[in-house]
């Protein structure tokens, strides 16, 4: 299986690549900046979760990963509407974010059972 650490990093880079193609103007700026922030936070917080001090700390950090991936989905949905030129790439990234959320939720549930 593809390592989740690498997968979350690839997600951030792929989002950055998409955002680099979106026109640089004030109409898109807030969405693009926030999308870059939350998408890169997915991987950063996943790495932090791997170094958690306890099971509770691990779960809390994974909850942040879940929130950041979900937030990424939200901004991708907005961009899909306001910038349909990249619709297929945005849809692909949205699918990846959704899969990451599902994996993380499953991990949280497993960690809660093992607590």
C-alpha positions in Angstrom: 0.0 0.0 0.0 1.1 3.5 -0.8 2.6 5.1 2.3 0.1 7.6 3.8 2.9 9.9 4.7 3.9 10.1 1.0 0.3 10.2 -0.2 -0.5 13.2 1.9 2.7 15.0 0.7 1.7 14.2 -2.9 -1.8 15.6 -2.2 -0.3 18.9 -1.0 2.0 19.1 -4.0 -0.8 18.3 -6.5 -3.0 21.0 -4.9 -0.1 23.5 -5.2 0.3 22.5 -8.8 -3.4 23.1 -9.5 -3.3 26.5 -7.7 -0.2 27.6 -9.6 -2.4 27.5 -12.8 -5.3 29.5 -11.4 -5.1 33.2 -12.3 -3.5 35.5 -9.7 -6.2 38.0 -8.9 -8.1 39.1 -5.9 -11.2 37.0 -6.8 -9.3 33.7 -6.5 -6.7 34.7 -4.0 -8.5 33.9 -0.7 -9.6 30.5 -2.0 -6.2 29.6 -3.4 -4.3 30.6 -0.3 -6.6 28.8 2.0 -6.6 25.7 -0.1 -2.8 25.6 -0.2 -2.7 26.0 3.6 -5.2 23.3 4.5 -4.0 20.8 1.9 -0.4 21.1 3.2 -1.7 20.9 6.7 -3.1 17.4 6.0 0.4 15.9 5.6 2.0 18.1 8.3 -0.5 17.0 10.9 -0.4 13.4 9.8 3.3 13.4 10.4 2.7 14.9 13.9 0.2 12.2 14.6 2.8 9.5 13.9 4.9 11.0 16.7 2.0 11.3 19.2 2.9 10.9 22.8 -0.3 8.8 23.7 -3.3 7.2 22.1 -5.4 10.3 23.0 -2.8 12.6 21.5 -2.8 10.4 18.3 -6.6 10.6 18.0 -6.5 14.4 18.6 -3.9 14.9 15.9 -5.8 12.7 13.5 -8.9 14.7 14.1 -7.0 17.8 12.8 -6.0 15.8 9.7 -9.6 14.9 9.1 -10.7 18.6 9.5 -8.0 19.9 7.2 -8.8 17.3 4.5 -12.5 18.2 4.8 -11.6 21.9 4.5 -9.6 21.1 1.4 -12.6 19.4 -0.1 -14.7 22.6 0.6 -12.3 24.9 -1.1 -12.0 22.5 -4.0 -15.8 22.5 -4.3 -15.8 26.3 -4.4 -13.1 26.3 -7.1 -14.9 23.8 -9.2 -17.8 26.2 -9.4 -15.9 29.5 -9.9 -13.0 28.1 -12.0 -14.5 25.3 -14.2 -11.5 25.4 -16.5 -9.7 22.9 -14.2 -12.8 20.9 -13.4 -11.3 17.4 -14.0 -8.1 18.1 -12.0 -10.2 19.6 -9.2 -12.5 16.6 -9.2 -9.5 14.2 -9.0 -8.1 16.1 -6.0 -11.5 16.2 -4.4 -11.7 12.4 -4.7 -8.3 12.1 -3.2 -9.2 14.3 -0.3 -12.4 12.3 0.3 -10.4 9.1 0.3 -7.9 10.6 2.8 -10.8 11.6 5.1 -12.2 8.0 4.9 -8.8 6.5 5.8 -8.3 8.9 8.7 -11.8 8.4 10.1 -11.2 4.6 9.9 -7.9 5.1 11.8 -9.5 7.2 14.4 -12.2 4.6 15.0 -9.6 1.8 15.2 -7.6 3.9 17.7 -10.7 4.5 19.8 -11.4 0.8 19.9 -7.9 0.0 21.0 -7.9 2.5 23.8 
